[in-house]
Amino acid sequence: MLRRLVDRGLVADALKRFPQATVLVVGDLMLDRFIWGDVERISPEAPVPVVWVRRESSMPGGAANVARNVCSLGGRAILVGVIGRDQAGRQLVKDLKREGVRTDYIVRDKGRPTTVKTRVVAHNQQVVRIDREEISELSPVIQRELIGAVKRAVDEADAVIIEDYGKGVINRALLEELIPYCHRRGRLVTVDPKKDHFPLYKGADIITPNRKELADAVGRRLSTMEDIDTAARQLMRRLSLKGLLVTLSEQGMKLYQRRGKALQIPTTALEVYDVSGAGDTVIASFSLARAIGLDMPTSAAISNLAAGVVVGKIGVAACLPEELLAHTEGVL
């Protein structure tokens, strides 16, 4: 199936064209911090490991990682979301600029801290994660500022990704204005969904749930591929979608379109070390491919290849053009 959808020449051509496309990413912004160290003993104070810190690092997380993935593949990314007026927010903007992401539309809220997820890692294994976040509703002032920033950014983009982590940025007020606004201007809208918000995505072009998110959306277990097929078609009708791309871990992914048969796309992962951030890579690469005019099946095949690259890396990762080409050559 995969060879019928894509080959190395097509991928190479897409990579040459990706720099022509601009993708707007709207969603919950996070800073991922890492404390790297070694564990040699258990604390005498409590049954917990003592971590000797060797180094610390940070990188964009949440919707910011999706924008990072767009840029890593050669595309242009504009990011809109909300951060605090704090050190973590300044660090996130610094990290994003280093990755080539445009940050001038990001909204700063002095009353809301930047979401930070700190992971303590010892011997390549996560010991603990510490979260700092505020998930309450945005204030009316910040909500208006956010909607205004999104509308201005839409006019500079070829496609729009809605990246929903359920932290408050993606809400009914935003989506009721954003989705129709994008369609009036002929912009593609893709959504990486959160289980509680499915009704809000009505009218988007395509959503990219995993199996569990699809099951949550229809309110039942999905034990067989036939169950998945039925649920996907049901959700597409309910939300008036043009397509649905469901990720299925070791079974690859399956693309459903309003017109045409469903397409099962097998995984191309040679080794799986970490699936963290694979969904970010899928929606970034799929949306970028659609933004340059590729059809849904071809775009899904490219996103499947990109996901096959990142799951072979430890930690939340991005796919580089040379890695995608090398992977294509290795699996096709």
Secondary structure, 3 states (H helix, E strand, C coil): CHHHHCCHHHHHHHHHHHHHCEEEEEECEEEEEEEEEEEEEECCCCCCEEEEEEEEEEEEEEHHHHHHHHHHCCCEEEEECEEECCHHHHHHHHHHHHHCCECCCCEEECCCCCEEEEEEEECCEEEEEEEECCCCCCCHHHHHHHHHHHHHHHCCCCEEEEECCCCCCCCHHHHHHHHHHHHHCCCEEEEECCHHHHHHHCCCCEECCEHHHHHHHHCCCCCCHHHHHHHHHHHHHHHCCCEEEEECHHHCEEEEECCCCCEEECCCCCCCCCCCCHHHHHHHHHHHHHHCCCCHHHHHHHHHHHHHHHCCCCCCCCCCHHHHHHHHHHHC
